[in-house]
């Protein structure tokens, strides 16, 4: 079955998309606590949408507790990895302890409720902590990177963290554009019943675009084996951006809704816009760290 063609992009959708993009560039440029606070706001709104999806299925997650603990996770991550506290033992140990302690606190809260929580309640709450707390916290780690070897040709006027974060974001954008253009023109084979509009051809086109852009970034940044390392990063980002997209689609499909919300005119909810940006930072950050000896 050939997926139905997508409708023309509305002016409302374009305006809200440009506005969100401009806001993103501003907070990435500011970095530090400005970036963490902006990320915390987006995560908070995304959590509210996620909990509505869960509650529509009769699940009773620890909503307020998780909302607070996710913000604590983001704040301690910034404290541990940014500014003068970066690398300080106590700050780093505290940030590492927040995730397991938060999981225990969520379970404790559910135990204290008049109606004891179920496995589904626990799972939905812990997944929220992971999905919209732990995973996005890697954007903070990535933005706070300060190793000049990661951007030797640009570190004189841009921090390596800013460069790599912009690279990761642009790789996701390239994946989306490649998937859309190639899928619309050549798409013939549906990728998954979870998202009928996506095709195998579109997914491959997205991976190819991210691979090429990543290879270009690797050479631009002056990495050793830049084209190979950058191409690998582009491929990994494209694959996990797709996983993030399909994961959110799976949740919406299970909840029986088209969009996670209506916060962004023409785009749906916050989750609809950030789904590809949730799994990718942890993978991107980890691969960069593992390949750092080769990059240098």
N, C-alpha and C positions, 0 to 999 in steps of 0.2 A: 504494500500500500504506500502510495506517495503522500507525504504529509501535505496538508493544506497550506497554501502560500500565506505568509504573514501579511497583516494589514499595514497600510502606510503609516509611518510614524507621525503622530499628531504634534502640532506646535506646542501644546501643553506639556507633552512628554519631553520634547526637546529642551524647553525652557527649564523644567525641573531637573533634567539631567545635567544641563550646563551649570545650573546653580549648585547642585551637589558636587560636581567636579571642581568648581572654583573653591568651594568651601574646603574640600579635601586637600587641594593644593596649598591653601592658606595654612591649615593646621599642620600639614607635613612640613612646610617651610619653617613654621614657628618652633616645632618640636617641643621637647621637654614636657613640662606640666600642662602647657596649652594643648599639646597633642593628646596627652593622657586623658584630660578632662573631656575633650571632644570625642575621643574613642569611647570613654565611659558613657557619654550621653547616647551615642548610637547603639552601644551594647544594651543599655537600659531599655531603649525603645524596642530593640529586637527581642529582648527577653519578654516584654509585655505581649508582643505578638506570638511568641513561642508558647507562652503559658495559655493564651487564648486558644491556640490550636490544641494543646493538651487537654484543657478543660472541656472543649467541645466533644472530646471522646470519653468524658466521665472521669478523667484522671484528676487527682487533687494534689498537685505538687506543692512543695514548701515555697510558695511564691515570694513572700516578703523576705524571708530568711535568705533565699538564694540571690535576690536582687542586691541585698546588702553585701553578702559575701563576695559576689562577683566584683563589685566596686572595690572592696578591700583587696582582692587579688590584683586588680589592675594598679591600684595605688602603691602597693608594696613592690610590685614589679618595677615601676618607675623609680621608686626610692632606691631599690637595689642596683639598678642598671644605669641610672642617669645621674649626672651631676657629681658632686663631691663624694657621695656615698657609694659610687660605683666600685664594686670589688671589695667593699668593706664586709668583713665576715658576718657580723650580726645582721646587717641589712639583707645580705644574700641568704643567710640561713632562715630568716623570718619569711622572706618571699617564698622559699622552697617549702616551708611548713604550712603556708596558708591553704594550699590545695587539699592535702589530706585532712587537716583540721576542719576545713569547711565541709568536706564530705561527711565527717563524723558529726558535725553540728547539725547538718541537714537531717541526718537519720535520727539524731536525738530529738529534734523539733517534731518530726513526724510521730515519734513514739509518745510524745506528751499530748497529742491531740485527743479530744474526746472520742473521735472515731479513728482507731489506729490505722496508720498508713498501710498501703498495699505495696506489693513488689512494683507495680506500675507507677505508684506515687514516688517511690524511692528512685526508680530508674529515670523517670522524667526529670526529677530535681537534679540528680547527679549529672545527667547528660547536659542539662542546661548549664551547670557549672563548668563542664568541660567544653561544650560547644560554643558558648557565648562568654566564657571567662578565660579559661586556660588557653584555648587556641588564639583568640584575639590578643592575648597578652604578648604573643610573639611579635606583633607589630611594634610594640614598645621596645622589646629587645633589639629588633632590627633597626629601628630608628635611632637607638642610642649607641649603636656600634661606632667606635672611634679609631679603628685600625687603619692607618693611612695606606697600608699595603692593599686594601680592598679597592681603593680608587686612586692609584698613584698619579694619574694624569689630571684628576679633578680635585684632589684633596686640598689644594691651595685655596680654593674659594667655595667649595662645598664639602660638607662632612661626608665621610664614607657611609654613615648610616642613612643620610638623606638620599644619597645617590642610589644605594641598594634598595631602599624602599620605593623610590620612584621606578626603578627597574622592575621590581616585583609587580607593582601596580600596572605598569605599561604592558608587561607580559600577560597579565589577566585581561586587559583591554584588547590586546592583540588576539588573544584566544577567542574572546567574544565576537570580535569583528570578523575574524577568519571563519569561525563557525557559522555566523549569520550569512556572510557573503557566499561562501562555498556551498553551504547547505541550501540556500535559496536557489542557487544556480544549478547545482549538480546533485542535490540530495535526492536519493531514490530509496535508500534502505533505512527504515526506522531504527534508531539506536536502542530505545527502551520504551516499553509501554508506559512507564512512569511519566515520561515527557514526550508525547506523540510528535511534537514539532521538531524534535532533534533527530538528526540522521547520522549514520556512520560517516558519510562523506563530509558532513559539516564538522564532526568531531575531529576527523583527520586534518581537515583544513585549518581548524583552530590550533592543533598541535604543530602543524607545519609553520604557521605564522609565528607562533611563540618561539619555536626553535630558531627560525631565521633571525628574529629580533634579538633573542638571547645571544646568538653567535655574534651579532653586530655589537651588542653591549660589551661582550667579553673582549673584543678587539679594541673598542673605544676606551675601555678602562685600563688597557695595557696589561691584562692578565697573561701569565704564561699559559700556553695552550688556550688562549682566550676564546677562540671560536668553538672549541670542543666543550670547555667548561660552561660557557654561556649557552650553547645549544642544549646541553644536558639540563641546565637550570630551566630553560624555556620549556623543554619537554615535560619536566616534572611539574612545573607550575600549571601547565595546560591540563595535565591529567588530573591533578588534585582540584583545580578550579571546576572541572567537569564533575568530579565526585561531590564537591560542595553544592553545585547547582542541582544535581539529581537527588541529593539527600534532602534538600529543602522541598523539592518537588514531591518526593515520596511522603513527606510529612503532610503537605497540603492535600495530596491525593487521599491520604488516609483520613484527614479531617473533612474532606468533601468540600474544599474551598478552592477558588481559582487563584486568589492572591492572599498573602499573609495579613494584609491590612490595606489601608488607603492613605497612608501618611504622605506619599509622594505622588502628586497628580500625574496620571498617565503611566506610572511605574508600579503601582501597588504599594506594598509595605516596605519597611526597612529591610526585613529579611529577604525580600525579593531582590533587593539591590546588593546586599552584602554577602549573599550565599557563596559566591565564588571566592570571596576574600576571607573565609573563615579557616579552611584547612591549609591554605597555601602558605601563610607566613611561617608556621612551625616547620614545614617541609623545606621551604626556601632557606630559612635561617640555619637549619641543621645541615643541609647539603653544603652551604657556603662554609660553615665551620669545619666540616669534614674535609673539604677540598682546599682549605686555606694553605696547607703546605705546598700544594701544586700551584695554586694561584700566585703565591709569592715567588 
